[in-house]
Structures are given as structure tokens and as C-alpha cells.
Amino acid sequence: MIPYNFFSFMGMASGPFLGALLFGLGGFPLLFSIAALLFLLIALLAWRNLMSAQRA
């Protein structure tokens, strides 16, 4: 079993590389658009999970 810390550290290590890649491809608009879409996706998934837990 791979420990949680491995995935946590890999995420922290890959963030700057992905940010630099996205910035190189489209600048700030692309970088912030993808960040906003990911934030919206996480918020929608959390809302869906909370609503299903509230009904149970």
C-alpha cells in the first residue's frame, strides 16, 4: 500500500510544473480558468455528496 504522504508530496511537487506548463500555453487566462473549473467541480461534487448524506 502506498502511503498517503506519497500522493500528497507528488501533488505538491507537480503543481509548479503544471502551472508553468499552463502559463506557457495560454498565460494567466488559461491558468485561472482551469483553476476555476477545478474549484467548481470540487464544489459541485461536495454539494452532491452532502445532499445525498442529508437525505439518508
DSSP file (Angstrom, degrees, kcal/mol; ACC not computed):
  #  RESIDUE AA STRUCTURE BP1 BP2  ACC     N-H-->O    O-->H-N    N-H-->O    O-->H-N    TCO  KAPPA ALPHA  PHI   PSI    X-CA   Y-CA   Z-CA
    1    1 A M              0   0    0      0, 0.0     0, 0.0     0, 0.0     0, 0.0   0.000 360.0 360.0 360.0 130.6    0.0    0.0    0.0
    2    2 A I        -     0   0    0      1,-0.1     5,-0.1     2,-0.0     0, 0.0  -0.714 360.0-118.1 -84.5 128.1    1.3    3.4   -1.0
    3    3 A P    >>  -     0   0    0      0, 0.0     4,-0.9     0, 0.0     3,-0.8  -0.192  16.0-115.8 -67.8 158.5    1.1    5.8    1.9
    4    4 A Y  H 3> S+     0   0    0      1,-0.2     4,-2.2     2,-0.2     3,-0.3   0.852 111.6  64.3 -59.2 -37.9   -1.0    9.0    1.8
    5    5 A N  H 3> S+     0   0    0      1,-0.2     4,-2.9     2,-0.2     5,-0.3   0.828  94.4  60.7 -61.2 -31.7    2.1   11.2    2.1
    6    6 A F  H <> S+     0   0    0     -3,-0.8     4,-2.3     1,-0.2    -1,-0.2   0.948 108.7  41.6 -59.8 -48.8    3.4    9.9   -1.2
    7    7 A F  H  X S+     0   0    0     -4,-0.9     4,-2.1    -3,-0.3    -2,-0.2   0.875 114.4  53.0 -67.7 -36.3    0.4   11.3   -3.1
    8    8 A S  H  X S+     0   0    0     -4,-2.2     4,-2.0     2,-0.2    -2,-0.2   0.940 112.5  43.3 -63.3 -46.9    0.4   14.5   -1.1
    9    9 A F  H  X S+     0   0    0     -4,-2.9     4,-2.1     1,-0.2    -2,-0.2   0.861 111.8  53.8 -69.1 -34.8    4.1   15.2   -1.9
   10   10 A M  H  X S+     0   0    0     -4,-2.3     4,-2.2    -5,-0.3    -1,-0.2   0.885 108.7  50.2 -66.3 -36.8    3.7   14.2   -5.5
   11   11 A G  H  X S+     0   0    0     -4,-2.1     4,-1.5     2,-0.2    -2,-0.2   0.913 111.8  47.0 -65.0 -42.7    0.8   16.7   -5.8
   12   12 A M  H  < S+     0   0    0     -4,-2.0    -2,-0.2     1,-0.2    -1,-0.2   0.848 114.7  47.8 -67.7 -32.5    2.9   19.5   -4.2
   13   13 A A  H  X S+     0   0    0     -4,-2.1     4,-0.6     1,-0.2    -2,-0.2   0.846 113.3  46.0 -76.5 -33.7    5.8   18.6   -6.5
   14   14 A S  H  X S+     0   0    0     -4,-2.2     4,-2.7     1,-0.2     5,-0.3   0.715  94.5  78.8 -83.8 -19.4    3.7   18.5   -9.7
   15   15 A G  H  X S+     0   0    0     -4,-1.5     4,-2.6     1,-0.2     5,-0.2   0.924  94.3  44.8 -56.0 -51.6    1.8   21.7   -9.0
   16   16 A P  H  > S+     0   0    0      0, 0.0     4,-2.3     0, 0.0    -1,-0.2   0.868 113.8  51.2 -63.4 -34.1    4.5   24.2  -10.1
   17   17 A F  H  X S+     0   0    0     -4,-0.6     4,-2.2     2,-0.2    -2,-0.2   0.930 112.9  44.4 -67.9 -44.4    5.3   22.1  -13.2
   18   18 A L  H  X S+     0   0    0     -4,-2.7     4,-2.8     2,-0.2     5,-0.2   0.897 113.4  51.9 -66.3 -39.0    1.7   22.0  -14.3
   19   19 A G  H  X S+     0   0    0     -4,-2.6     4,-2.5    -5,-0.3    -2,-0.2   0.911 110.6  47.3 -62.3 -42.6    1.3   25.7  -13.5
   20   20 A A  H  X S+     0   0    0     -4,-2.3     4,-2.2    -5,-0.2    -1,-0.2   0.890 112.5  50.2 -66.0 -38.6    4.3   26.6  -15.6
   21   21 A L  H  X S+     0   0    0     -4,-2.2     4,-1.8     2,-0.2    -2,-0.2   0.943 113.3  44.6 -64.7 -47.4    3.1   24.5  -18.4
   22   22 A L  H  X S+     0   0    0     -4,-2.8     4,-2.3     1,-0.2     5,-0.5   0.886 113.0  51.4 -65.5 -37.7   -0.4   26.0  -18.4
   23   23 A F  H  X S+     0   0    0     -4,-2.5     4,-2.0    -5,-0.2    -1,-0.2   0.898 109.9  50.1 -65.5 -38.7    1.1   29.5  -18.1
   24   24 A G  H  < S+     0   0    0     -4,-2.2    -1,-0.2    -5,-0.2    -2,-0.2   0.848 112.8  47.3 -66.3 -33.6    3.4   28.8  -21.1
   25   25 A L  H  < S-     0   0    0     -4,-1.8    -2,-0.2    -5,-0.1    -1,-0.2   0.865 139.3  -8.2 -77.6 -36.7    0.5   27.6  -23.2
   26   26 A G  H  X S-     0   0    0     -4,-2.3     4,-0.7     1,-0.2    -3,-0.2   0.397  86.5-130.2-147.1   6.2   -2.0   30.4  -22.5
   27   27 A G  H  X  -     0   0    0     -4,-2.0     4,-2.0    -5,-0.5    -1,-0.2  -0.281  65.2 -27.8  74.2-161.2   -0.9   32.8  -19.8
   28   28 A F  H  > S+     0   0    0      1,-0.2     4,-2.9     2,-0.2     5,-0.4   0.854 131.7  59.8 -62.9 -38.6   -3.0   33.8  -16.9
   29   29 A P  H  > S+     0   0    0      0, 0.0     4,-1.9     0, 0.0    -1,-0.2   0.929 110.6  41.4 -59.3 -43.6   -6.4   33.4  -18.5
   30   30 A L  H  X S+     0   0    0     -4,-0.7     4,-2.2    -3,-0.2     5,-0.2   0.921 115.8  50.8 -67.2 -43.4   -5.8   29.7  -19.2
   31   31 A L  H  X S+     0   0    0     -4,-2.0     4,-1.8     1,-0.2    -1,-0.2   0.934 116.1  39.3 -61.0 -49.0   -4.2   29.1  -15.8
   32   32 A F  H  X S+     0   0    0     -4,-2.9     4,-2.4     2,-0.2    -1,-0.2   0.807 112.4  57.3 -75.5 -29.0   -7.0   30.8  -13.8
   33   33 A S  H  X S+     0   0    0     -4,-1.9     4,-2.3    -5,-0.4    -2,-0.2   0.925 109.4  44.8 -65.8 -43.6   -9.8   29.3  -16.0
   34   34 A I  H  X S+     0   0    0     -4,-2.2     4,-2.3     2,-0.2    -2,-0.2   0.901 113.2  51.1 -67.3 -39.7   -8.6   25.8  -15.3
   35   35 A A  H  X S+     0   0    0     -4,-1.8     4,-2.2    -5,-0.2    -2,-0.2   0.906 111.3  48.4 -62.7 -40.9   -8.2   26.6  -11.6
   36   36 A A  H  X S+     0   0    0     -4,-2.4     4,-2.4     2,-0.2    -2,-0.2   0.897 111.0  50.1 -66.6 -40.3  -11.8   28.0  -11.5
   37   37 A L  H  X S+     0   0    0     -4,-2.3     4,-2.4     2,-0.2    -2,-0.2   0.901 111.3  48.5 -65.3 -40.5  -13.2   25.0  -13.3
   38   38 A L  H  X S+     0   0    0     -4,-2.3     4,-2.4     2,-0.2    -2,-0.2   0.906 111.7  49.8 -64.8 -41.0  -11.5   22.6  -10.9
   39   39 A F  H  X S+     0   0    0     -4,-2.2     4,-2.3     2,-0.2    -2,-0.2   0.910 111.6  48.6 -63.3 -42.5  -12.8   24.6   -7.9
   40   40 A L  H  X S+     0   0    0     -4,-2.4     4,-2.5     2,-0.2    -2,-0.2   0.905 110.7  51.0 -63.6 -42.2  -16.3   24.5   -9.4
   41   41 A L  H  X S+     0   0    0     -4,-2.4     4,-2.4     2,-0.2    -2,-0.2   0.918 111.4  47.2 -61.6 -44.7  -16.1   20.7  -10.0
   42   42 A I  H  X S+     0   0    0     -4,-2.4     4,-2.4     1,-0.2    -1,-0.2   0.904 112.2  50.4 -64.7 -41.3  -14.9   20.1   -6.4
   43   43 A A  H  X S+     0   0    0     -4,-2.3     4,-2.4     2,-0.2    -2,-0.2   0.907 111.6  48.0 -64.4 -41.3  -17.7   22.3   -5.0
   44   44 A L  H  X S+     0   0    0     -4,-2.5     4,-2.4     2,-0.2    -2,-0.2   0.902 112.4  48.5 -66.4 -40.9  -20.4   20.5   -7.1
   45   45 A L  H  X S+     0   0    0     -4,-2.4     4,-2.3     2,-0.2    -2,-0.2   0.906 112.6  48.2 -65.4 -40.8  -19.1   17.1   -6.0
   46   46 A A  H  X S+     0   0    0     -4,-2.4     4,-2.4     2,-0.2    -2,-0.2   0.910 111.8  50.0 -65.1 -41.7  -19.0   18.1   -2.4
   47   47 A W  H  X S+     0   0    0     -4,-2.4     4,-2.4     2,-0.2    -2,-0.2   0.914 110.8  49.5 -63.1 -43.0  -22.6   19.6   -2.6
   48   48 A R  H  X S+     0   0    0     -4,-2.4     4,-2.1     1,-0.2    -1,-0.2   0.918 112.3  47.5 -62.9 -43.4  -23.8   16.4   -4.3
   49   49 A N  H  X S+     0   0    0     -4,-2.3     4,-1.7     1,-0.2    -2,-0.2   0.881 112.6  49.1 -66.4 -37.7  -22.3   14.2   -1.5
   50   50 A L  H  X S+     0   0    0     -4,-2.4     4,-1.8     2,-0.2    -2,-0.2   0.885 110.7  50.4 -69.3 -37.9  -23.6   16.4    1.2
   51   51 A M  H  X S+     0   0    0     -4,-2.4     4,-1.5     1,-0.2    -2,-0.2   0.899 111.4  47.7 -67.5 -39.3  -27.1   16.4   -0.3
   52   52 A S  H  X S+     0   0    0     -4,-2.1     4,-1.1     1,-0.2    -1,-0.2   0.849 112.5  49.5 -70.3 -31.9  -27.2   12.6   -0.6
   53   53 A A  H  < S+     0   0    0     -4,-1.7    -1,-0.2     1,-0.2    -2,-0.2   0.823 107.8  54.7 -72.9 -30.8  -25.9   12.2    3.0
   54   54 A Q  H  < S+     0   0    0     -4,-1.8    -2,-0.2     1,-0.2    -1,-0.2   0.853 106.5  51.0 -71.5 -34.3  -28.6   14.6    4.3
   55   55 A R  H  <        0   0    0     -4,-1.5    -1,-0.2     1,-0.2    -2,-0.2   0.804 360.0 360.0 -71.6 -29.7  -31.4   12.5    2.7
   56   56 A A     <        0   0    0     -4,-1.1    -1,-0.2    -5,-0.1    -2,-0.2   0.484 360.0 360.0 -74.5 360.0  -30.1    9.3    4.3
